[in-house]
């Protein structure tokens, strides 16, 4: 990925996040404004298309509604970006649900379960090992 792509991705992420945070998109499906996060942006090599990854940060919003609202406002968002950011051509915007937070939470819960079951297994082994260890010493 080129340095220019990275700069454009960061610029788009920051601008769209600010629009959402300030409530510039007056769609009730996006309220509360602070509950929608822009988690990432991938821009194509020719800078013509930008994939915007979003997630909801509260259970008060449904991701399907948020994506529908963003798709409906896609032209407005693109126009606002075009006004604020100096690019030869403002990329076409496509919005997607970012599942990475869900995956991370699922992995964390699995690791917690494994740690807990490992701790219980070690505690059981130590209890059995203590009695068995004295028998082995006697042999």
Secondary structure, DSSP 4 states (H G I P E B T S, - for coil): --HHHHHHHHHHHHHHHHHHHHT-S--GGG-SGGGEEEEEEEE-TTS-EEEEEEEESSTTS-HHHHHHHHHHTHHHHHHHHHHHS--SSPPEEEEEE--HHHHHHHHHHHHHHHHHHHHHHHHHHHHHHHHHHHHHHH-
